[in-house]
Amino acid sequence: MSKAKAVKAYIRWACVVGSGPFPMDMLRFDYCFPVRGEDAAKLEADRTEKRAIALKSFTEGGQIFNEARWHSFGWEVVWQGEAPGGATERVESLERRIQKGLVE
C-alpha cells in the first residue's frame, strides 16, 4: 500500500471591491470563496451598487490573488494577506464608507 503524499496548503484572505456583475470565474481562477454568508449574498449578478466582499483562498503554491485579472473585470483587490481577520475587518470598514458615499 502506498503512503499518501503530504501537501502544504497556503491560506490567504482578500477584500475585493466593485459594482455590477461579480466575476464568478475569479472564484475558480484564484481558488477562493466568500468568507461569510453575507459575502456570498453579495455575489448576486443583478446588483449594481458598489460592494466589498471578503474572500478566502486555499492553494498548494501560495499564489496571491491576481489583481490585474480582477481589475480586468472592473473589480479591485484592496487588501490581501495571511491575517485571518484582515479581510472581514476591511470589508466592514469599506461598507461603512460606501454607505456614506466616501468610496467611488
Biotite code that builds the C-alpha atoms (Angstrom):
import biotite.structure as struc

atoms = struc.array([
    struc.Atom([0.000, 0.000, 0.000], chain_id="A", res_id=1, res_name="MET", atom_name="CA", element="C"),
    struc.Atom([1.393, 3.399, -0.921], chain_id="A", res_id=2, res_name="SER", atom_name="CA", element="C"),
    struc.Atom([1.582, 6.284, 1.523], chain_id="A", res_id=3, res_name="LYS", atom_name="CA", element="C"),
    struc.Atom([-0.448, 9.413, 0.932], chain_id="A", res_id=4, res_name="ALA", atom_name="CA", element="C"),
    struc.Atom([1.659, 12.403, -0.038], chain_id="A", res_id=5, res_name="LYS", atom_name="CA", element="C"),
    struc.Atom([1.502, 15.321, 2.388], chain_id="A", res_id=6, res_name="ALA", atom_name="CA", element="C"),
    struc.Atom([0.711, 18.629, 0.737], chain_id="A", res_id=7, res_name="VAL", atom_name="CA", element="C"),
    struc.Atom([1.269, 22.019, 2.311], chain_id="A", res_id=8, res_name="LYS", atom_name="CA", element="C"),
    struc.Atom([-1.779, 24.250, 1.949], chain_id="A", res_id=9, res_name="ALA", atom_name="CA", element="C"),
    struc.Atom([-1.480, 28.023, 1.938], chain_id="A", res_id=10, res_name="TYR", atom_name="CA", element="C"),
    struc.Atom([-4.382, 30.112, 3.180], chain_id="A", res_id=11, res_name="ILE", atom_name="CA", element="C"),
    struc.Atom([-4.815, 33.732, 2.082], chain_id="A", res_id=12, res_name="ARG", atom_name="CA", element="C"),
    struc.Atom([-7.580, 36.271, 2.564], chain_id="A", res_id=13, res_name="TRP", atom_name="CA", element="C"),
    struc.Atom([-8.567, 39.218, 0.396], chain_id="A", res_id=14, res_name="ALA", atom_name="CA", element="C"),
    struc.Atom([-11.011, 42.081, 0.225], chain_id="A", res_id=15, res_name="CYS", atom_name="CA", element="C"),
    struc.Atom([-12.350, 42.960, -3.231], chain_id="A", res_id=16, res_name="VAL", atom_name="CA", element="C"),
    struc.Atom([-14.479, 45.982, -4.149], chain_id="A", res_id=17, res_name="VAL", atom_name="CA", element="C"),
    struc.Atom([-16.585, 46.525, -7.240], chain_id="A", res_id=18, res_name="GLY", atom_name="CA", element="C"),
    struc.Atom([-20.026, 47.029, -8.703], chain_id="A", res_id=19, res_name="SER", atom_name="CA", element="C"),
    struc.Atom([-22.105, 45.297, -11.313], chain_id="A", res_id=20, res_name="GLY", atom_name="CA", element="C"),
    struc.Atom([-21.903, 41.585, -12.016], chain_id="A", res_id=21, res_name="PRO", atom_name="CA", element="C"),
    struc.Atom([-19.493, 39.725, -9.764], chain_id="A", res_id=22, res_name="PHE", atom_name="CA", element="C"),
    struc.Atom([-16.776, 37.938, -11.806], chain_id="A", res_id=23, res_name="PRO", atom_name="CA", element="C"),
    struc.Atom([-17.666, 34.373, -10.732], chain_id="A", res_id=24, res_name="MET", atom_name="CA", element="C"),
    struc.Atom([-14.808, 32.919, -12.783], chain_id="A", res_id=25, res_name="ASP", atom_name="CA", element="C"),
    struc.Atom([-12.378, 34.626, -10.389], chain_id="A", res_id=26, res_name="MET", atom_name="CA", element="C"),
    struc.Atom([-13.503, 32.223, -7.644], chain_id="A", res_id=27, res_name="LEU", atom_name="CA", element="C"),
    struc.Atom([-12.166, 29.365, -9.758], chain_id="A", res_id=28, res_name="ARG", atom_name="CA", element="C"),
    struc.Atom([-9.133, 31.279, -11.011], chain_id="A", res_id=29, res_name="PHE", atom_name="CA", element="C"),
    struc.Atom([-7.928, 32.333, -7.535], chain_id="A", res_id=30, res_name="ASP", atom_name="CA", element="C"),
    struc.Atom([-9.166, 29.149, -5.762], chain_id="A", res_id=31, res_name="TYR", atom_name="CA", element="C"),
    struc.Atom([-11.280, 31.272, -3.420], chain_id="A", res_id=32, res_name="CYS", atom_name="CA", element="C"),
    struc.Atom([-14.715, 31.536, -1.895], chain_id="A", res_id=33, res_name="PHE", atom_name="CA", element="C"),
    struc.Atom([-16.704, 34.092, 0.146], chain_id="A", res_id=34, res_name="PRO", atom_name="CA", element="C"),
    struc.Atom([-15.731, 34.144, 3.839], chain_id="A", res_id=35, res_name="VAL", atom_name="CA", element="C"),
    struc.Atom([-19.174, 34.785, 5.357], chain_id="A", res_id=36, res_name="ARG", atom_name="CA", element="C"),
    struc.Atom([-22.763, 34.187, 4.323], chain_id="A", res_id=37, res_name="GLY", atom_name="CA", element="C"),
    struc.Atom([-23.266, 37.920, 3.882], chain_id="A", res_id=38, res_name="GLU", atom_name="CA", element="C"),
    struc.Atom([-20.303, 37.977, 1.478], chain_id="A", res_id=39, res_name="ASP", atom_name="CA", element="C"),
    struc.Atom([-21.856, 35.125, -0.527], chain_id="A", res_id=40, res_name="ALA", atom_name="CA", element="C"),
    struc.Atom([-25.144, 37.052, -0.730], chain_id="A", res_id=41, res_name="ALA", atom_name="CA", element="C"),
    struc.Atom([-23.294, 39.985, -2.331], chain_id="A", res_id=42, res_name="LYS", atom_name="CA", element="C"),
    struc.Atom([-22.363, 37.829, -5.359], chain_id="A", res_id=43, res_name="LEU", atom_name="CA", element="C"),
    struc.Atom([-25.841, 38.226, -6.902], chain_id="A", res_id=44, res_name="GLU", atom_name="CA", element="C"),
    struc.Atom([-25.498, 39.062, -10.579], chain_id="A", res_id=45, res_name="ALA", atom_name="CA", element="C"),
    struc.Atom([-28.176, 41.767, -10.640], chain_id="A", res_id=46, res_name="ASP", atom_name="CA", element="C"),
    struc.Atom([-26.562, 44.008, -8.015], chain_id="A", res_id=47, res_name="ARG", atom_name="CA", element="C"),
    struc.Atom([-25.306, 47.303, -9.386], chain_id="A", res_id=48, res_name="THR", atom_name="CA", element="C"),
    struc.Atom([-24.225, 49.127, -6.228], chain_id="A", res_id=49, res_name="GLU", atom_name="CA", element="C"),
    struc.Atom([-20.601, 49.171, -5.125], chain_id="A", res_id=50, res_name="LYS", atom_name="CA", element="C"),
    struc.Atom([-19.849, 46.499, -2.539], chain_id="A", res_id=51, res_name="ARG", atom_name="CA", element="C"),
    struc.Atom([-16.931, 44.972, -0.657], chain_id="A", res_id=52, res_name="ALA", atom_name="CA", element="C"),
    struc.Atom([-16.539, 41.201, -0.347], chain_id="A", res_id=53, res_name="ILE", atom_name="CA", element="C"),
    struc.Atom([-14.205, 39.149, 1.876], chain_id="A", res_id=54, res_name="ALA", atom_name="CA", element="C"),
    struc.Atom([-12.677, 36.081, 0.198], chain_id="A", res_id=55, res_name="LEU", atom_name="CA", element="C"),
    struc.Atom([-10.577, 33.150, 1.405], chain_id="A", res_id=56, res_name="LYS", atom_name="CA", element="C"),
    struc.Atom([-8.239, 31.052, -0.742], chain_id="A", res_id=57, res_name="SER", atom_name="CA", element="C"),
    struc.Atom([-6.608, 27.641, -0.245], chain_id="A", res_id=58, res_name="PHE", atom_name="CA", element="C"),
    struc.Atom([-3.720, 26.825, -2.593], chain_id="A", res_id=59, res_name="THR", atom_name="CA", element="C"),
    struc.Atom([-0.773, 24.468, -2.704], chain_id="A", res_id=60, res_name="GLU", atom_name="CA", element="C"),
    struc.Atom([1.652, 27.047, -4.066], chain_id="A", res_id=61, res_name="GLY", atom_name="CA", element="C"),
    struc.Atom([0.797, 30.109, -2.028], chain_id="A", res_id=62, res_name="GLY", atom_name="CA", element="C"),
    struc.Atom([-0.400, 32.088, -5.051], chain_id="A", res_id=63, res_name="GLN", atom_name="CA", element="C"),
    struc.Atom([-1.635, 35.588, -4.382], chain_id="A", res_id=64, res_name="ILE", atom_name="CA", element="C"),
    struc.Atom([-4.910, 36.993, -5.697], chain_id="A", res_id=65, res_name="PHE", atom_name="CA", element="C"),
    struc.Atom([-4.427, 38.108, -9.305], chain_id="A", res_id=66, res_name="ASN", atom_name="CA", element="C"),
    struc.Atom([-5.008, 41.872, -9.036], chain_id="A", res_id=67, res_name="GLU", atom_name="CA", element="C"),
    struc.Atom([-4.645, 42.549, -12.768], chain_id="A", res_id=68, res_name="ALA", atom_name="CA", element="C"),
    struc.Atom([-7.276, 39.953, -13.675], chain_id="A", res_id=69, res_name="ARG", atom_name="CA", element="C"),
    struc.Atom([-9.700, 41.278, -11.035], chain_id="A", res_id=70, res_name="TRP", atom_name="CA", element="C"),
    struc.Atom([-9.152, 44.763, -12.467], chain_id="A", res_id=71, res_name="HIS", atom_name="CA", element="C"),
    struc.Atom([-9.977, 43.495, -15.973], chain_id="A", res_id=72, res_name="SER", atom_name="CA", element="C"),
    struc.Atom([-13.480, 42.667, -14.652], chain_id="A", res_id=73, res_name="PHE", atom_name="CA", element="C"),
    struc.Atom([-13.859, 46.126, -13.085], chain_id="A", res_id=74, res_name="GLY", atom_name="CA", element="C"),
    struc.Atom([-13.133, 44.916, -9.534], chain_id="A", res_id=75, res_name="TRP", atom_name="CA", element="C"),
    struc.Atom([-10.229, 45.847, -7.282], chain_id="A", res_id=76, res_name="GLU", atom_name="CA", element="C"),
    struc.Atom([-8.293, 43.803, -4.739], chain_id="A", res_id=77, res_name="VAL", atom_name="CA", element="C"),
    struc.Atom([-7.937, 46.405, -1.999], chain_id="A", res_id=78, res_name="VAL", atom_name="CA", element="C"),
    struc.Atom([-6.216, 44.114, 0.502], chain_id="A", res_id=79, res_name="TRP", atom_name="CA", element="C"),
    struc.Atom([-4.781, 40.621, 0.633], chain_id="A", res_id=80, res_name="GLN", atom_name="CA", element="C"),
    struc.Atom([-2.745, 38.820, 3.226], chain_id="A", res_id=81, res_name="GLY", atom_name="CA", element="C"),
    struc.Atom([-2.396, 35.927, 5.626], chain_id="A", res_id=82, res_name="GLU", atom_name="CA", element="C"),
    struc.Atom([-4.162, 37.502, 8.638], chain_id="A", res_id=83, res_name="ALA", atom_name="CA", element="C"),
    struc.Atom([-7.478, 35.676, 9.225], chain_id="A", res_id=84, res_name="PRO", atom_name="CA", element="C"),
    struc.Atom([-9.468, 38.731, 10.310], chain_id="A", res_id=85, res_name="GLY", atom_name="CA", element="C"),
    struc.Atom([-7.923, 41.220, 7.926], chain_id="A", res_id=86, res_name="GLY", atom_name="CA", element="C"),
    struc.Atom([-10.379, 40.765, 5.058], chain_id="A", res_id=87, res_name="ALA", atom_name="CA", element="C"),
    struc.Atom([-13.553, 40.926, 7.138], chain_id="A", res_id=88, res_name="THR", atom_name="CA", element="C"),
    struc.Atom([-12.313, 43.953, 9.081], chain_id="A", res_id=89, res_name="GLU", atom_name="CA", element="C"),
    struc.Atom([-11.582, 45.799, 5.847], chain_id="A", res_id=90, res_name="ARG", atom_name="CA", element="C"),
    struc.Atom([-14.940, 44.806, 4.343], chain_id="A", res_id=91, res_name="VAL", atom_name="CA", element="C"),
    struc.Atom([-16.797, 46.163, 7.364], chain_id="A", res_id=92, res_name="GLU", atom_name="CA", element="C"),
    struc.Atom([-14.825, 49.413, 7.242], chain_id="A", res_id=93, res_name="SER", atom_name="CA", element="C"),
    struc.Atom([-15.322, 49.796, 3.485], chain_id="A", res_id=94, res_name="LEU", atom_name="CA", element="C"),
    struc.Atom([-19.066, 49.053, 3.740], chain_id="A", res_id=95, res_name="GLU", atom_name="CA", element="C"),
    struc.Atom([-19.449, 51.925, 6.225], chain_id="A", res_id=96, res_name="ARG", atom_name="CA", element="C"),
    struc.Atom([-17.505, 54.240, 3.888], chain_id="A", res_id=97, res_name="ARG", atom_name="CA", element="C"),
    struc.Atom([-19.543, 53.100, 0.840], chain_id="A", res_id=98, res_name="ILE", atom_name="CA", element="C"),
    struc.Atom([-22.814, 53.804, 2.699], chain_id="A", res_id=99, res_name="GLN", atom_name="CA", element="C"),
    struc.Atom([-21.583, 57.322, 3.487], chain_id="A", res_id=100, res_name="LYS", atom_name="CA", element="C"),
    struc.Atom([-20.618, 57.883, -0.164], chain_id="A", res_id=101, res_name="GLY", atom_name="CA", element="C"),
    struc.Atom([-16.914, 58.134, 0.650], chain_id="A", res_id=102, res_name="LEU", atom_name="CA", element="C"),
    struc.Atom([-15.834, 55.382, -1.776], chain_id="A", res_id=103, res_name="VAL", atom_name="CA", element="C"),
    struc.Atom([-16.214, 55.930, -5.517], chain_id="A", res_id=104, res_name="GLU", atom_name="CA", element="C"),
])
